[in-house]
């Protein structure tokens, strides 16, 4: 049985990781997906409000684990700053999540690790990597 999902798109599917502030989980998801699947997806993250910077613990731990400097490769964006995605992933906002038109949607329901221990951050990072790989598999990208 083929469980692969087909999208009506020309070129690489656009995936957007969206949260309210675009400062932590959505930025982590953007960084990991770009590292693993930038040849298969066009990748964005965004929010409905902006913090002044990406979460410092996320920046530090992503640098340690993946050698990605998010301060150099990414910035905070509003949902109006990115193209309409084919795939919309919300992080689990615990409020009304931002909405964008899309062909495919998932809410990952992730706890915000902001202000928590490195161990809690690392659990969220590992979960995001697992979910990114599952997403790629759903779209025949692996």
N, C-alpha and C positions, 0 to 999 in steps of 0.2 A: 504494500500500500504506500502511495506517495503522499507524504504529509507536507511537502514543500509548498510554500505560498508564492503565488505569482502576482506581480504588480504590473499595472499599466503604466510603464515608464520607458522612456528611451534613455539609454546611458545608465550610469550607476544610480541606484536608488538613493534618495536623500533621506537620511535618518536624523531626527532631532530629539535630543534629550532635553526635556523641559522640566523646570521646577520654578518655584516662585522667585527666588533670588539669583539663580544662576551663579552660585558661589561655591558649591561643594560637590554634591552627588552628581549633578548634571555635568559639571566640569570634569570630574573623575571619569565619567562614562565617555565623554568626548575624547579625553586623552587616551584611554585604553583602546577605544574603537579605532582611533586614528593610527595607533601603533600597530594593531593587529589586522585591520581591514581597510585601510585607506585606499587600497587598490580595488576594493569591491563596493564601498559606500562613499558617498559624499556626506560628511559628518559635521553636525552642528550641535551646539547647546545654547539654551536661551532661557529667559525668565520674564515675568511680568513686571518685576521690580529689579533694581540693580543694587548690589552692595558696591562699595568702593574698590573692592579687590577680591580675588579668589581666596578662599579659606587657607590660611597659612599652614595649618596642619595637613590639609590635602596636598598643597604644593610640596611640602617637605617629604611626606610619605610617598607620593608618586615619584618624586625625584629619587628617593632611596630605592624603591622597588623596581622602577622601570627606566630610570635615568632620563626622565622627561622633565624639562623645566617648564611647567605650565605658565610661569610668569613671562616667559619668552614666547611660547607657542600659542597661548590662548588669552582671551580677555572676556569680560562680562558683556553679554549681549541681551537685548530685549527680543521678544518673539517677533517684533516688527522689523528686526535687523537681519533676519535670516529668510531664505527662500521657503516657500511652502513645501513641507516634507511629504515624502511618500509614506514614511514610517514615523509615527509619533510615539515616543516613550516618555511617560511621566514617571517621576521618581518616587511618588508617594508623598504628596504634599501635606496631608493631614488638614487641608483646607480645600476649597474648590481649586482644583488644578487648572493651570492655564490651558486654553484650547487653541488648536490650529487645525485647519482642514487637513485631512490625511486619508490614505487608503487602508492603512493598517495601524492598530493601536494596541499598546500594552501599558498597564500601570504596574510598575515594579514594586510598589509598596515598601520602599526602603526607609529604615529609620535614619534620621539625620544624625550623623556622628559629631556634629559641631559641639565643642566643649567637652567631649568625652575622651576617654583614654586612647592611646595609640592602638591598643588591642581592639577596641571597638571600631576605630577607623579602619584597621586592617581587615576586620570581618566584613565591613561594608565594601571595601575595595575588592576583596576576593569574590564576594557575591556579585558585584558589578561585572567583574571579568567573566565569571561563569555565565551570567545572563547575556553578556555580549556574545560569547561563543554560541550559546543556544539560539540567539537571534540570527547569527550568521548561518547556522545550520538550517533554520526554518526557511531561509531564502536561498538555499542551495549554494551557499558561498563557501562552505568548508570543502 
